[in-house]
Amino acid sequence: MIYYLKNLLLFLVVIGVISSCTTQSTTSLFNGKNLEGWHIDVPAMDSIPDAINPFIIRDNMLVSLGTPGGHLITDTEYKDYRLEIDYRLAREPGNCGVLVHASTPRALYKMFPKSIEVQMMHENAGDFWVIAQDITADDMVKRRGPKEKWGIIEGTERRIENLTNDSEKPLGEWNTMVIECLNNKIKVWLNGDLVNYGYDATVSSGQIAIQAEGSEVEFRKIELTRITTLSEKIPK
C-alpha cells in the first residue's frame, strides 16, 4: 500500500510539472481581408501628402512593401504567448522583423518603438535587436561584442546574433518562425531549429509589430496561442 501511494504521489508530481504550463486556443491576428486589429505608425505619412501605406493586403496575404519605413502594430497588448508566422522574401534578399513587447512609439531613430526585435533579415533571421529594452543570452560577448559597447540606444551594440546560420529556406520559399514569449524569456525557432533564446528581458508584455524596413515581405500566417501558467501546487 505504501509503495502504491509513493508511486501515485510521484505520478501526481510529474503531472503537476507537465501541466504547469499549458496553452489555450489559437487566434489568427490577420484575417486575410484587411488590417482590422492593427494600426500603422509610418513617420513619413505625417508630413508627406503622397506617402503610401506600406502595409497592404494582396492575394489574402499581408504584405510589407518595405518603404516608407514604419511599423504595423497590434491594437492589443499580449503577454505569455506563442507566435507562429509564415513569411517569405519573395523577390530579393532584404530586411524585415517582428517586434515583441512593443510600447512607446518612435523611441529609437524616431522610427522604432521600444521593444525587442526578432530579425527576419535574409541570412540573419533569428537575431535579437534590443530597442530601448534589453535581454540577456548565453555567450553574450561572442554574440554581441565587447561588453563596454553594449547598449539599448543609438550608437551602441544592440544586436545579439542567432545560434545558427543555415536554418532559413532559399529565397522565395516560405519560412516558419515561432516566437515564444513567457515571463521574461524569449525563444525563437526557425523552420524547426532553435535559433535564439534570451532571458532576463527588461519587459514581458506589450504589442506586436511588423516592420517595413526596405524590402517587400509576404506573410500568409500570423497566429497567436496564449500560454497559461498554472500556479496550483500539489499538496505535500
VOPAGU-2260 file (C-alpha; in pm, 1 decimal, decimal comma):
REM VOPAGU-2260
SITE   aa  ch    i         X         Y         Z
SITE  MET   A    0       0,0       0,0       0,0
SITE  ILE   A    1     282,3     239,1      91,8
SITE  TYR   A    2     459,3     154,3    -235,7
SITE  TYR   A    3     139,3     231,9    -426,0
SITE  LEU   A    4      94,5     567,3    -252,8
SITE  LYS   A    5     455,5     665,0    -321,6
SITE  ASN   A    6     416,2     588,0    -691,0
SITE  LEU   A    7      86,8     773,4    -704,1
SITE  LEU   A    8     246,9    1078,7    -546,0
SITE  LEU   A    9     535,7    1061,7    -793,5
SITE  PHE   A   10     287,4    1040,3   -1079,3
SITE  LEU   A   11      98,3    1344,1    -949,9
SITE  VAL   A   12     420,8    1542,7    -915,7
SITE  VAL   A   13     519,3    1460,0   -1274,7
SITE  ILE   A   14     173,7    1556,5   -1399,0
SITE  GLY   A   15     194,6    1877,3   -1199,9
SITE  VAL   A   16     525,0    1971,0   -1361,7
SITE  ILE   A   17     399,7    1888,3   -1710,3
SITE  SER   A   18      76,4    2081,6   -1664,2
SITE  SER   A   19     235,3    2385,7   -1500,9
SITE  CYS   A   20     242,8    2547,3   -1843,6
SITE  THR   A   21     -49,9    2488,2   -2077,9
SITE  THR   A   22    -164,5    2650,2   -2399,9
SITE  GLN   A   23    -505,3    2782,7   -2490,1
SITE  SER   A   24    -681,3    2821,6   -2822,6
SITE  THR   A   25    -501,6    2974,7   -3116,9
SITE  THR   A   26    -610,8    3304,4   -3269,7
SITE  SER   A   27    -517,9    3440,8   -3611,4
SITE  LEU   A   28    -400,8    3802,3   -3583,8
SITE  PHE   A   29    -451,6    3852,8   -3956,4
SITE  ASN   A   30    -790,2    3787,3   -4118,7
SITE  GLY   A   31    -668,6    3784,3   -4480,7
SITE  LYS   A   32    -904,0    4069,5   -4575,1
SITE  ASN   A   33    -798,5    4390,6   -4403,2
SITE  LEU   A   34    -588,1    4533,7   -4121,4
SITE  GLU   A   35    -853,2    4500,5   -3853,6
SITE  GLY   A   36    -689,3    4477,5   -3511,8
SITE  TRP   A   37    -378,8    4667,0   -3626,3
SITE  HIS   A   38    -273,7    5028,1   -3671,1
SITE  ILE   A   39      16,0    5179,3   -3861,9
SITE  ASP   A   40     293,6    5410,6   -3747,8
SITE  VAL   A   41     480,2    5541,6   -4053,1
SITE  PRO   A   42     659,1    5872,3   -3981,7
SITE  ALA   A   43     670,0    5977,6   -4348,5
SITE  MET   A   44     291,6    5978,7   -4358,0
SITE  ASP   A   45     293,3    6263,1   -4102,7
SITE  SER   A   46     439,1    6517,8   -4342,2
SITE  ILE   A   47     444,9    6377,0   -4697,1
SITE  PRO   A   48      97,2    6401,6   -4850,6
SITE  ASP   A   49     152,5    6135,3   -5115,0
SITE  ALA   A   50     336,1    5886,9   -4890,7
SITE  ILE   A   51     178,6    5544,3   -4928,0
SITE  ASN   A   52      80,1    5298,8   -4659,1
SITE  PRO   A   53     349,8    5028,7   -4690,0
SITE  PHE   A   54     122,3    4759,6   -4545,8
SITE  ILE   A   55    -128,8    4613,3   -4789,3
SITE  ILE   A   56    -342,9    4305,3   -4844,8
SITE  ARG   A   57    -267,1    4106,8   -5161,2
SITE  ASP   A   58    -397,4    3762,5   -5254,2
SITE  ASN   A   59    -515,5    3711,5   -4894,3
SITE  MET   A   60    -164,7    3781,6   -4765,7
SITE  LEU   A   61     -31,6    4065,8   -4555,2
SITE  VAL   A   62     246,2    4235,7   -4748,7
SITE  SER   A   63     505,2    4475,4   -4612,3
SITE  LEU   A   64     623,3    4675,8   -4912,8
SITE  GLY   A   65     929,2    4790,8   -4721,9
SITE  THR   A   66     903,0    5162,8   -4788,9
SITE  PRO   A   67     833,4    5409,8   -4648,5
SITE  GLY   A   68     972,1    5273,1   -4324,9
SITE  GLY   A   69     746,2    5213,4   -4030,2
SITE  HIS   A   70     551,2    4958,8   -3835,1
SITE  LEU   A   71     219,4    4777,8   -3831,5
SITE  ILE   A   72     124,4    4739,8   -3465,3
SITE  THR   A   73    -142,3    4536,7   -3289,1
SITE  ASP   A   74    -408,7    4731,7   -3106,2
SITE  THR   A   75    -389,7    4477,4   -2824,7
SITE  GLU   A   76    -107,4    4409,5   -2581,8
SITE  TYR   A   77      -6,7    4048,5   -2518,5
SITE  LYS   A   78     178,2    3854,6   -2250,3
SITE  ASP   A   79     281,7    3488,1   -2233,6
SITE  TYR   A   80     215,9    3357,2   -2581,9
SITE  ARG   A   81     349,9    3163,8   -2876,6
SITE  LEU   A   82     351,0    3342,7   -3211,4
SITE  GLU   A   83     373,4    3141,8   -3535,2
SITE  ILE   A   84     446,2    3326,8   -3858,6
SITE  ASP   A   85     481,7    3205,9   -4217,3
SITE  TYR   A   86     678,0    3460,1   -4422,4
SITE  ARG   A   87     897,1    3489,5   -4729,2
SITE  LEU   A   88    1113,8    3744,1   -4905,0
SITE  ALA   A   89     965,0    3669,0   -5243,2
SITE  ARG   A   90    1171,9    3881,7   -5478,2
SITE  GLU   A   91    1516,8    3965,8   -5342,6
SITE  PRO   A   92    1725,9    3949,0   -5023,8
SITE  GLY   A   93    1620,4    4212,6   -4776,5
SITE  ASN   A   94    1528,7    4318,8   -4428,7
SITE  CYS   A   95    1225,9    4292,9   -4201,0
SITE  GLY   A   96    1147,5    4190,4   -3846,0
SITE  VAL   A   97     887,9    4116,6   -3580,5
SITE  LEU   A   98     889,0    4327,7   -3267,8
SITE  VAL   A   99     759,4    4181,3   -2942,6
SITE  HIS   A  100     673,6    4363,9   -2619,4
SITE  ALA   A  101     642,9    4689,9   -2813,6
SITE  SER   A  102     534,0    5007,6   -2634,9
SITE  THR   A  103     647,9    5370,6   -2669,0
SITE  PRO   A  104     646,1    5460,5   -3040,7
SITE  ARG   A  105     946,3    5612,2   -3218,8
SITE  ALA   A  106    1179,6    5555,9   -2924,2
SITE  LEU   A  107    1480,8    5480,8   -3148,2
SITE  TYR   A  108    1586,9    5681,5   -3454,5
SITE  LYS   A  109    1241,9    5844,6   -3435,4
SITE  MET   A  110    1113,7    5528,2   -3601,2
SITE  PHE   A  111    1127,5    5213,4   -3385,4
SITE  PRO   A  112     904,7    5156,7   -3080,1
SITE  LYS   A  113    1051,4    5032,4   -2753,7
SITE  SER   A  114    1063,6    4656,4   -2800,0
SITE  ILE   A  115    1277,4    4351,8   -2864,0
SITE  GLU   A  116    1308,6    4271,9   -3232,0
SITE  VAL   A  117    1330,0    3922,5   -3374,3
SITE  GLN   A  118    1514,0    3969,3   -3701,8
SITE  MET   A  119    1391,1    3837,6   -4037,8
SITE  MET   A  120    1669,8    3986,3   -4246,4
SITE  HIS   A  121    1794,2    3742,3   -4511,2
SITE  GLU   A  122    2072,8    3522,1   -4369,2
SITE  ASN   A  123    2027,2    3680,3   -4023,3
SITE  ALA   A  124    1683,1    3554,5   -3925,7
SITE  GLY   A  125    1652,6    3492,5   -3554,2
SITE  ASP   A  126    1891,4    3762,8   -3433,5
SITE  PHE   A  127    1770,6    3973,8   -3141,4
SITE  TRP   A  128    1791,9    4352,6   -3167,2
SITE  VAL   A  129    1717,9    4540,2   -2846,0
SITE  ILE   A  130    1532,6    4868,0   -2885,9
SITE  ALA   A  131    1527,4    5077,2   -2564,7
SITE  GLN   A  132    1476,2    4745,3   -2381,8
SITE  ASP   A  133    1725,1    4467,1   -2314,8
SITE  ILE   A  134    1763,4    4090,6   -2289,3
SITE  THR   A  135    2039,8    3850,0   -2187,8
SITE  ALA   A  136    2161,9    3541,8   -2373,5
SITE  ASP   A  137    2442,3    3290,6   -2334,9
SITE  ASP   A  138    2783,8    3369,7   -2488,7
SITE  MET   A  139    2695,4    3739,0   -2497,5
SITE  VAL   A  140    3046,5    3868,8   -2564,5
SITE  LYS   A  141    3084,6    3634,7   -2859,7
SITE  ARG   A  142    2742,1    3715,8   -2999,3
SITE  ARG   A  143    2706,8    4085,2   -2906,2
SITE  GLY   A  144    3060,3    4216,4   -2893,3
SITE  PRO   A  145    3264,6    4382,3   -2617,7
SITE  LYS   A  146    3055,0    4442,1   -2307,2
SITE  GLU   A  147    3157,7    4806,2   -2279,8
SITE  LYS   A  148    2985,5    4871,7   -2612,6
SITE  TRP   A  149    2650,6    4713,5   -2522,0
SITE  GLY   A  150    2351,9    4942,2   -2505,1
SITE  ILE   A  151    1988,7    4994,2   -2597,4
SITE  ILE   A  152    2005,5    5327,7   -2781,1
SITE  GLU   A  153    2158,8    5465,2   -3098,7
SITE  GLY   A  154    2531,3    5405,8   -3142,7
SITE  THR   A  155    2558,1    5102,0   -2914,5
SITE  GLU   A  156    2581,5    4727,5   -2975,6
SITE  ARG   A  157    2217,2    4620,4   -2978,7
SITE  ARG   A  158    2241,8    4302,4   -3185,3
SITE  ILE   A  159    2260,9    3952,6   -3034,7
SITE  GLU   A  160    2344,6    3710,0   -3313,6
SITE  ASN   A  161    2139,5    3396,1   -3363,7
SITE  LEU   A  162    2259,0    3043,2   -3290,7
SITE  THR   A  163    2255,5    2902,3   -3644,6
SITE  ASN   A  164    2345,7    3011,0   -3996,3
SITE  ASP   A  165    2161,7    2755,8   -4206,3
SITE  SER   A  166    1801,9    2745,8   -4083,1
SITE  GLU   A  167    1649,0    2974,8   -4347,7
SITE  LYS   A  168    1484,6    2840,7   -4659,6
SITE  PRO   A  169    1614,7    2953,4   -5002,2
SITE  LEU   A  170    1496,2    3292,5   -5118,2
SITE  GLY   A  171    1135,8    3278,8   -5235,4
SITE  GLU   A  172    1039,1    2980,2   -5020,0
SITE  TRP   A  173     820,7    3006,8   -4711,0
SITE  ASN   A  174     980,6    3016,9   -4367,0
SITE  THR   A  175     801,3    2934,8   -4043,9
SITE  MET   A  176     913,9    3133,2   -3740,7
SITE  VAL   A  177     786,6    3054,8   -3391,8
SITE  ILE   A  178     843,8    3309,9   -3114,5
SITE  GLU   A  179     763,4    3204,7   -2760,1
SITE  CYS   A  180     737,6    3480,5   -2500,6
SITE  LEU   A  181     693,7    3350,7   -2146,6
SITE  ASN   A  182     756,8    3567,0   -1842,2
SITE  ASN   A  183    1088,1    3741,0   -1922,3
SITE  LYS   A  184    1216,4    3475,8   -2162,4
SITE  ILE   A  185    1201,0    3467,3   -2542,0
SITE  LYS   A  186    1270,1    3159,2   -2754,4
SITE  VAL   A  187    1279,7    3160,5   -3133,3
SITE  TRP   A  188    1255,1    2866,4   -3372,3
SITE  LEU   A  189    1301,9    2892,3   -3747,8
SITE  ASN   A  190    1183,5    2602,4   -3961,8
SITE  GLY   A  191    1204,1    2376,3   -3658,3
SITE  ASP   A  192    1550,8    2484,0   -3538,0
SITE  LEU   A  193    1600,4    2669,7   -3210,5
SITE  VAL   A  194    1778,1    2981,9   -3335,2
SITE  ASN   A  195    1776,0    3205,4   -3027,8
SITE  TYR   A  196    1699,5    3205,0   -2657,7
SITE  GLY   A  197    1705,4    3507,0   -2430,3
SITE  TYR   A  198    1618,3    3559,7   -2067,3
SITE  ASP   A  199    1603,6    3832,1   -1801,0
SITE  ALA   A  200    1433,1    4062,3   -2050,3
SITE  THR   A  201    1352,9    4405,6   -1913,5
SITE  VAL   A  202     996,3    4373,5   -2041,7
SITE  SER   A  203     749,5    4083,9   -2055,9
SITE  SER   A  204     440,6    4220,8   -2229,7
SITE  GLY   A  205     333,2    4467,2   -2494,4
SITE  GLN   A  206     214,8    4499,0   -2850,9
SITE  ILE   A  207     340,2    4303,7   -3152,0
SITE  ALA   A  208     469,5    4489,3   -3457,4
SITE  ILE   A  209     566,8    4403,4   -3814,2
SITE  GLN   A  210     829,7    4616,5   -3984,5
SITE  ALA   A  211     850,4    4793,5   -4315,3
SITE  GLU   A  212    1228,1    4816,8   -4342,8
SITE  GLY   A  213    1330,9    4843,7   -4703,2
SITE  SER   A  214    1222,7    4511,3   -4854,2
SITE  GLU   A  215     898,3    4350,5   -4967,7
SITE  VAL   A  216     795,3    4062,2   -4742,5
SITE  GLU   A  217     482,2    3846,3   -4762,2
SITE  PHE   A  218     303,5    3696,6   -4462,8
SITE  ARG   A  219      45,4    3422,2   -4506,3
SITE  LYS   A  220       0,3    3329,3   -4139,9
SITE  ILE   A  221      28,0    3520,0   -3812,5
SITE  GLU   A  222    -120,0    3309,8   -3533,3
SITE  LEU   A  223    -101,6    3362,6   -3158,7
SITE  THR   A  224    -154,5    3099,8   -2891,7
SITE  ARG   A  225    -177,3    3222,4   -2534,6
SITE  ILE   A  226      20,4    3034,7   -2269,7
SITE  THR   A  227    -134,6    2998,3   -1925,8
SITE  THR   A  228      95,2    2930,5   -1631,8
SITE  LEU   A  229     -78,9    2737,6   -1358,7
SITE  SER   A  230       8,9    2837,8   -1002,3
SITE  GLU   A  231    -158,0    2544,6    -827,1
SITE  LYS   A  232      82,0    2321,8    -635,6
SITE  ILE   A  233      35,1    1961,8    -536,3
SITE  PRO   A  234     -17,5    1936,8    -156,6
SITE  LYS   A  235     264,7    1776,5      33,0
